[in-house]
Amino acid sequence: MRLGPLRSQRVVGWGAPREVTSLPDVIAVFGPTASGKSAVSEALATRLGTEVVSADALQVYRGLPILTNQPQSPTRLVAITDLSNEMSVGSYAVLAHGAVDELVQAKGIAVVTGGTGLYFRAALVDLGVPGPSPAETRARVEASYDSDPAATYARLAKLDAPAANVVHPNDRRRVVRALELAESGGSLVPEQDRLWSEEVRRPTLVVGLELSRGVLEARIRTRTQDMFRRGVVEEVRRARAGHVSRVAEKALGLADIAALSPEEAFERIVVRTRRYAAYQRKWMRRIPGIVMIDGDRTPTEVADAILEVAGAR
């Protein structure tokens, strides 16, 4: 299925405005961190009588609701796994597709929102990412790498040369994953790059929230101040008292708060969040078929603008 004119002829969503007679199966909202995408998506879901599916690589974890800016209202695929677990894109995609399909079946439409680009696309597109390997396979390949990294990489090169070409021999995690897939007949390198394909699983309107750099930076500082006011330092201390997986360790600010004074950590997080937001803005413009929406308004006003676009397509 390809992005294009939306042809759904039924009124979908319990709260769909009367003037809107045609909506896609999915409205997907992407935006840089602090752009207000969660509030906009909640407003959309309320208007449409449906729910929001999160496409955030770190909001899937329990234990860091403040640091990962988890939404206050119930949202699908938020806080669904322990910090000790390794969530993969393949595992997430299975859950996301199930959540979207369930909402479309029950409510007529689903709202997807996120700022993690790969997870956002995985929720909308069949990327063909393999699921996790059995635990015993992972343990065996890890033991092989730890015993002899060169020999393990050589085995990968023999079984899957394209994957070996894109993985550094010293990158333990990716060598292990690539070899797991190669042994099962799969590959870390897909035959077709679907990340930037216009194909989607369901009729979808993809919107991006556009804000000026100055407005976004002000929101980032305000949100970071709020995180510290709400107790993010104590939250991180509790989280790090237990086992934190390699994926969860990537949560922006986790290492900074653990290693620095609150004042130093605050400034470091603001700077790093600005850089991440700049990366997200660049990534956003590569999403096929995206429609840019002015995000410097109230969530309700932005949601209304999105519905106007959705009904006019």
Secondary structure, DSSP 8 states (H G I E B T S, - for coil): -B-SS----S--STT--TT-----SEEEEE--TTS-HHHHHHHHHHHHT--EEE--TTTTBTT-TTTTT--SS--BTSS-B-TTS---HHHHHHHHHHHHHHHHHHHS-EEEEES-HHHHHHHHS---------HHHHHHHHHHHHH-HHHHHHHHHHH-HHHHHHS-TT-HHHHHHHHHHHHTT--SS-SS--TT-SB-SS-EEEEEEE--HHHHHHHHHHHHHHHHHTTHHHHHHHHHTS---TTGGGSTTHHHHHHS-HHHHHHHHHHHHHHHHHHHHHHHTTSTT-EEEE-SS-HHHHHHHHHHHHHH-
